[in-house]
Every structure is written in C-alpha cells, then in structure tokens.
Amino acid sequence: MTDNVMSKAATMEIPINSNGGTGALAEDDSLEQDLQQVMVSGPNLNETSIVSGGYGGTAEGIIPTGSVKGPAVHYNPDFNKRIPVTGFGPNMNHSTSSSSMTAEEATRGVAVEKYEAVKKWGLNTYKCTKQMISERFGRGSRTVDLELEAQIDVLRDTKRKYENVLRLAKALTNHFYNMVQTQHALGDTFADLSQKSPELRDEFGYNAETQKLLCKNGETLLGAINFFVSSINTLVNKTMEDTLMTIRMYENARLEFDAYRSDLEELSLGPRDAVTMARMEAAQEQFEVHKEKYERLRSDVTIKLKFLEENKVKVMHKQLLLFHNAISAYFAGNQQQLEETLKQFSIKLKPPGADKPSWLEEQ
C-alpha cells in the first residue's frame, strides 16, 4: 500500500489555473486518506530503505538503513571524503569558554601591570624633575656628602687628564709608526743602490744597514708603546668608566631620595586628617625604600673609588716605568737594554706580517 501511495504522489500532475491556484482533483480525498494511514501505520524509521532508482522502479540497489552503523560523518565536498564529526557538545563549549576566560584574564592582568608600571614611572619622574628644578633655582635642599663629592670631582678631573695622555700617546704611536715605515723603505732603497752603483757600494751599504737596525729597534719600541697605550685605554675607558657609571647611579638615587624626602616634609606640614595620614604613610614607605637604595649606592661608590685608586697607582707605576726604560734605551741606541725591557714586562712582539690575513682568509 505504501508503494502505491508513493507512486501516486510521484506521478500525479497538479493543474494550475489562470489565477495561479491549483485545480480540484477527484483523487484528493482518497490520496489524503491513504497518506494518513501511512503516517499512522507506516514502517519504523530504522527499517526504512533507500532506493537507488526512481520512484516505482525495481527493488535492486535497496540498502536497509537499519544495518548501517557508525559515528556521524560530515561530508566535505572540497576534498571529496567523509570526515567524522566529533567533539561537539556541552563539555567542549564549557572548555572553550573557560580557556577564553583564562586568556582574557591573563591579558587584563598584563595590561594592569603595565599601567601600574607607567603610572609609577610617571610619578617618580615628576617628583625628581620637581626636585631638580628646585635645586637649580636654590629653592630646595639637597643631601651632600662633602668627602665623597670631593673624591668624585678628583676622579673626573683625573679621567680628563688621562684621556689627554691617551690621545697624545696614540698620536706618538702613529707618527713613530710612519717614521719606522719610512726608515724601512729608505733602507731598501739604499740596499738597491749599493748593488747598482759599484763606486758607492760601501757607502750605500753602511746606510742601508743603519736604517735596517733603526727600523728593527723602532719596531721593538712600537711594541712597548702599544702596550702602554692599551693599558692606559683599559684603565680610562673600562675601569674608570665603570666607577663613573656607579657614580651616576648614586647621583640618581640621591635625587630620588631628596625628592621623596621633600614630599614627606611637605605632607608633614599639612593638616592631620585621615586622607593626609594615609598619604604620609605611603610617602614614609617610599622614603625608606629610596633611603636604603641611596645608602647602598653610596657605600658601593666609596668602595669602588678606593679600589680604583689602588689599581690606578699599580698600573701607572708599571706603565710609566716601561715607557721610560723603552724610550731611553731606543734613543741611546742600546738594543740589548731595549729587548730586556720588553722581556721584563712580558711583552711579545708580533712577527712581521702577523696582522696580514692568509691567502685562505682572503678567498
């Protein structure tokens, strides 16, 4: 009976009148009764069949749907394959919402931390700028350690003088290097002329040997001067600069300490209400923090200045002795003493052409 009803429904023509409505059919009543009977006593959905042909066709290719088992699948037309659809449900929605809330809270926490850091930096900068301007115009007081300030001034003056010594020593090295190169070229020219001028062979030969000896001694002296320059450069641009960096940190800490001290003093002169007392407590805490930082850096500066002075005396004693002995031996023409001076200070000369890269490195 079901097949008959479906066949009628599939092959039935519905006439359309001129007004666009459907015409009355004689079979409407019987078809409606058959459909109601199918809906009431129709087959179970698990036992329905899928017909591969058209309606009213043969029974070949019928697949019972009750025998098909497996997970729900989703058809992807782009890849022409079936993809199992899993993981949908209340648990997944709950985990997704939880992860999104966690990420949102983390982002909000980072934003709050950055805001607090910028706020703290801005407040600190404002206080320090106000203190610095007050000191410049003589309206504010500043903490002064007279002994330490005097040592810092001496160090800065010493650094300027040592930088001048370093500049002059580098200039001497450059000029002396050019002179040694000129002597080397002059000795080669004399040696060449001694071979091409038989009547002046001896004279050219003597001068060639003299220039070569001077060139050798000059290279030895250059080794001593370069060692002197390198040691002075380390002392000025590393050791002294490190101490001056700590001094700059100390001066910044002193400025912050005075700024918060002035802020605390201004609050103590105001009214004693609840709001002011709370601000005084916060200012007192900040004052103690910056006071501890100031005292710690002041101690560091004192210790570094002491060690710097000891190191400076030790280094300069050695370098000045080397410079004096090497210069004296060179201009006295004492080659043996010049070489012994370099051995005394453990200075090793580079062989000629040591700075020139090999043919493999040039490739």
C-alpha positions in Angstrom: 0.0 0.0 0.0 2.8 2.3 0.8 4.4 1.7 -2.6 1.1 2.6 -4.3 0.7 5.8 -2.4 4.3 6.9 -3.1 3.8 6.0 -6.8 0.7 8.2 -7.0 2.4 11.1 -5.2 5.4 10.9 -7.6 3.5 10.7 -10.8 0.5 12.9 -10.0 0.1 16.1 -12.0 -1.2 19.2 -10.3 -3.0 21.5 -12.8 -2.6 25.2 -12.4 -5.4 27.6 -13.4 -5.0 31.0 -14.9 -5.1 32.7 -11.5 -2.1 30.6 -10.2 -4.2 28.3 -7.9 -4.5 24.5 -8.0 -7.5 22.9 -9.5 -9.8 20.5 -7.7 -8.9 16.8 -8.2 -11.1 13.8 -7.9 -8.4 11.8 -6.3 -7.6 14.3 -3.4 -9.9 12.6 -0.9 -8.6 9.1 -1.5 -5.0 10.3 -1.6 -5.3 12.1 1.7 -6.8 9.1 3.4 -4.0 6.9 2.1 -1.4 9.3 3.4 -3.0 9.4 6.8 -3.0 5.6 7.0 0.7 5.6 6.1 1.6 8.1 8.8 -0.3 6.1 11.4 0.7 2.6 10.5 3.9 3.3 8.5 7.2 1.4 8.9 9.7 2.1 11.6 12.4 4.6 10.6 15.1 2.1 11.5 13.7 -0.3 9.0 13.2 2.1 6.0 15.1 1.5 2.8 16.9 3.8 0.4 16.0 3.1 -3.2 18.7 3.8 -5.8 16.4 4.1 -8.7 13.4 6.5 -9.3 10.0 6.0 -7.7 8.2 3.0 -9.0 11.5 1.3 -10.1 12.8 -2.2 -9.3 13.9 -3.3 -5.9 17.5 -3.6 -6.9 20.0 -1.5 -5.1 17.9 -1.2 -1.9 20.0 -0.7 1.2 18.4 -1.2 4.6 19.2 1.7 6.8 18.9 -0.3 10.0 22.1 -2.2 9.1 24.3 1.0 8.8 26.2 1.7 12.0 29.0 4.1 12.9 29.6 7.7 14.0 28.1 10.7 12.5 30.0 11.9 9.5 30.3 15.3 7.7 30.8 15.4 4.0 33.5 17.8 2.7 32.9 18.5 -1.0 36.3 20.2 -1.4 38.3 17.1 -0.6 35.7 14.5 -1.7 35.9 12.5 1.5 34.0 11.9 4.7 35.2 13.5 7.9 33.9 12.2 11.2 32.4 15.0 13.3 33.3 14.5 17.0 33.9 16.7 20.0 30.7 18.8 19.8 28.7 19.1 22.9 28.3 20.8 26.3 31.8 19.8 27.5 33.6 21.3 24.6 31.6 24.5 24.9 32.5 24.7 28.6 36.2 24.1 28.0 36.3 26.7 25.2 34.6 29.3 27.3 36.9 28.5 30.2 40.0 28.9 28.1 38.8 32.1 26.6 38.1 33.5 30.0 41.5 32.5 31.2 43.2 34.2 28.3 41.1 37.3 28.8 42.0 37.4 32.5 45.8 37.0 31.7 45.6 39.8 29.1 43.8 42.0 31.5 46.4 41.3 34.2 49.3 42.2 31.9 47.6 45.4 30.9 47.0 46.3 34.6 50.7 45.6 35.4 51.9 47.8 32.5 49.5 50.6 33.6 50.8 50.5 37.2 54.4 50.5 36.0 53.8 53.5 33.7 51.9 55.3 36.5 54.7 54.6 39.0 57.4 55.8 36.5 55.5 59.0 35.7 55.0 59.9 39.4 58.7 59.2 40.1 59.8 61.3 37.1 57.6 64.2 38.1 58.9 64.2 41.7 62.6 64.0 40.5 62.1 66.8 37.9 60.5 69.0 40.5 63.4 68.3 42.9 66.0 69.0 40.3 64.4 72.3 39.3 64.1 73.4 42.9 67.8 72.7 43.4 68.7 74.6 40.3 66.8 77.7 41.4 68.0 77.4 45.0 64.6 76.7 46.5 65.1 73.1 47.5 67.7 71.4 49.8 69.9 68.5 48.7 71.8 65.9 50.6 75.6 66.4 50.3 78.5 64.1 51.3 81.4 66.6 51.2 84.1 64.0 51.4 82.6 61.7 48.7 81.8 64.6 46.4 85.4 65.8 46.6 86.6 62.3 45.6 84.2 62.2 42.7 85.4 65.5 41.4 89.0 64.4 41.7 88.2 61.2 39.7 86.5 63.2 36.9 89.4 65.5 36.7 91.9 62.6 36.6 89.9 60.9 33.9 90.1 64.0 31.7 93.9 64.2 32.2 94.4 60.6 31.5 92.3 60.8 28.3 94.6 63.6 27.2 97.7 61.3 27.9 96.0 58.5 25.9 95.3 60.9 23.0 98.9 62.1 22.9 100.3 58.5 23.2 98.2 57.4 20.3 99.4 60.3 18.2 103.1 59.4 19.1 102.4 55.8 18.1 101.0 56.9 14.7 103.9 59.3 14.0 106.5 56.8 15.1 105.0 54.0 13.0 105.2 56.3 9.9 108.8 57.0 10.7 109.6 53.3 11.0 108.0 52.6 7.7 110.0 55.4 6.1 113.2 54.0 7.5 112.3 50.6 6.2 111.7 52.0 2.7 114.9 54.1 2.9 117.0 51.0 3.9 115.6 49.0 1.0 116.4 51.9 -1.4 120.0 52.2 -0.1 120.5 48.4 -0.5 119.2 48.5 -4.1 121.5 51.4 -4.9 124.5 49.7 -3.4 124.0 46.9 -5.9 123.6 49.2 -8.9 126.4 51.7 -8.0 129.7 49.9 -7.7 131.6 53.2 -7.0 129.3 53.9 -3.9 128.6 50.4 -2.9 130.2 50.6 0.6 128.6 54.0 1.4 125.1 52.8 0.4 125.7 49.6 2.2 126.5 51.3 5.5 123.5 53.5 5.4 121.3 50.5 4.4 122.4 48.5 7.5 121.9 51.6 9.7 118.4 52.1 8.6 117.5 48.4 8.9 118.9 48.5 12.5 116.9 51.6 13.3 113.8 50.0 11.8 114.2 46.9 13.9 114.7 48.9 17.1 111.8 51.1 16.1 109.5 48.1 15.8 110.6 47.0 19.3 109.8 50.4 20.7 106.5 50.4 18.9 105.6 47.2 20.8 106.4 48.8 24.1 104.4 52.0 23.2 101.4 49.9 22.0 101.4 48.0 25.3 101.4 51.3 27.2 98.5 52.7 25.1 96.5 49.5 25.5 96.9 49.6 29.3 96.0 53.3 29.6 93.0 52.7 27.4 91.8 49.9 29.6 92.3 52.0 32.7 90.4 55.0 31.3 87.6 53.5 29.3 86.8 50.5 31.3 88.0 50.7 34.9 87.3 54.4 35.4 84.2 54.3 33.3 82.7 51.5 35.4 83.2 53.5 38.5 81.7 56.6 36.9 78.7 54.6 35.9 78.2 53.6 39.6 78.6 57.3 40.5 75.8 58.2 38.0 73.5 55.6 39.6 74.4 57.0 43.0 73.6 60.6 41.9 70.2 59.5 40.5 69.4 57.7 43.8 70.4 60.8 45.7 68.0 62.9 43.6 65.1 60.4 44.2 65.9 60.3 47.9 65.7 64.1 48.2 62.6 64.2 46.1 60.7 61.8 48.4 62.2 63.4 51.4 60.9 66.8 50.3 57.5 65.2 49.6 57.3 63.7 53.1 58.3 67.1 54.6 55.5 68.9 52.8 52.9 66.4 53.9 54.1 66.6 57.5 53.4 70.4 57.4 49.8 69.9 56.2 46.6 69.0 58.1 46.3 65.8 60.1 43.2 64.4 58.6 42.6 60.8 57.6 43.5 61.3 53.9 46.7 63.1 54.7 47.8 60.5 57.3 47.3 57.7 54.7 49.4 59.7 52.2 52.0 60.2 54.8 52.3 56.5 55.5 52.7 55.8 51.8 55.3 58.6 51.5 57.1 57.3 54.5 57.4 53.8 52.9 58.7 55.2 49.7 61.1 57.4 51.6 62.6 54.4 53.4 62.9 52.4 50.2 64.8 55.2 48.4 66.9 55.9 51.5 68.1 52.3 51.6 68.9 52.5 47.9 70.8 55.7 48.3 72.9 54.5 51.2 73.7 51.2 49.4 74.9 53.0 46.3 76.9 55.5 48.4 78.7 52.5 50.0 79.3 51.0 46.6 80.8 54.2 45.3 83.1 54.6 48.3 84.4 51.0 47.9 84.9 51.4 44.1 86.8 54.7 44.5 89.2 53.0 47.0 89.9 50.1 44.7 90.2 52.3 41.7 92.8 54.4 43.3 94.9 51.3 44.3 94.6 49.8 40.8 95.5 53.1 39.2 98.7 53.5 41.2 99.7 49.9 40.5 99.0 50.1 36.7 100.6 53.5 36.2 103.7 52.6 38.1 104.3 49.7 35.8 103.4 51.5 32.6 105.4 54.7 33.3 108.5 52.6 34.1 108.1 50.6 30.9 107.7 53.8 28.9 110.7 55.5 30.4 113.1 52.5 30.0 112.0 51.8 26.4 112.3 55.4 25.2 115.7 55.8 26.9 117.1 52.6 25.5 115.9 53.3 22.0 117.3 56.8 21.7 120.6 55.7 23.4 121.0 53.1 20.8 121.1 50.3 23.3 119.4 47.4 21.5 120.1 44.9 24.2 118.6 47.1 27.0 115.5 47.7 24.8 115.0 44.0 24.3 115.5 43.3 28.0 112.9 45.9 28.9 110.3 44.1 26.8 111.2 40.8 28.5 110.9 42.4 31.9 107.3 43.4 31.2 106.5 40.1 29.3 105.8 41.9 26.1 105.9 39.7 23.0 106.3 41.3 19.6 104.3 40.1 16.7 106.4 38.8 13.8 106.4 40.8 10.6 103.2 40.2 8.6 101.3 38.6 11.5 98.4 41.0 11.0 98.2 40.2 7.3 95.5 37.6 6.6 96.5 34.3 5.0 95.6 33.5 1.4 92.8 31.2 2.6 91.2 34.1 4.6 91.4 36.4 1.6 89.4 34.0 -0.6 
